[in-house]
Amino acid sequence: MMPALDALKALREGNHRFVTEQRRDSGDVTARRRALVGKQEPFAIILGCSDARVPAELVFDQGLGDLFVIRVAGNIVAPSQIGSVEFAAERFGTRLVVVLGHSNCGAVQATIEQLRRPRENQSRNLRSIVDLVRPAIEGLLSGELREDPRALVQAAVRANIRAAVERLRHGSDIVEHLVRHDGLEVIGAEYSLDSGVVEFLE
Ligand SMILES: [Zn+2]
């Protein structure tokens, strides 16, 4: 299996191709599909937002079988997301996990709105998403950015990504063990809706 650093390099290169409109020819898709019937070896796990404008395979210029993608509004980390990461990291040996947030994330904006003007009739299911975004961004609402909506959303998106990375790293004994002893890396990244560039965070 590809080591985490090589996987990261492949994602960076793929995003560069996407941004510069030099996407790879997908080749013989039928042959590739058939080769993948019995096995898969995704080189990266992407936990991204469901936002229609951020499809992982496109923005990283990857094809069938390359990425194990988990998408959920707000790229939140709930038990089923942690379980999915455990599954892929253990079963396929994938060594890179990227939490992929993006600019102007609707789930983050909805959480800010909910914190400012709580709605009592919000659906319980939607609230379960907001509740997971909330802890990372609550503090920002009383800070110096509170009068600057643009900067506030920007900072909130980053804070939400960082919190998701932390929650994943420490979300289960299996993931923690793989990080500590087996070369698994969990990193955050932010996609710009405007430029198409994915910036990997420290
Ligand atoms: Zn989003």
Boltz pocket constraint, residues with backbone or C-beta under 6 A from the ligand:
constraints:
  - pocket:
      binder: B
      contacts: [[A, 49], [A, 50], [A, 51], [A, 73], [A, 74], [A, 75], [A, 102], [A, 104], [A, 105], [A, 106], [A, 107], [A, 108]]
      max_distance: 6.0
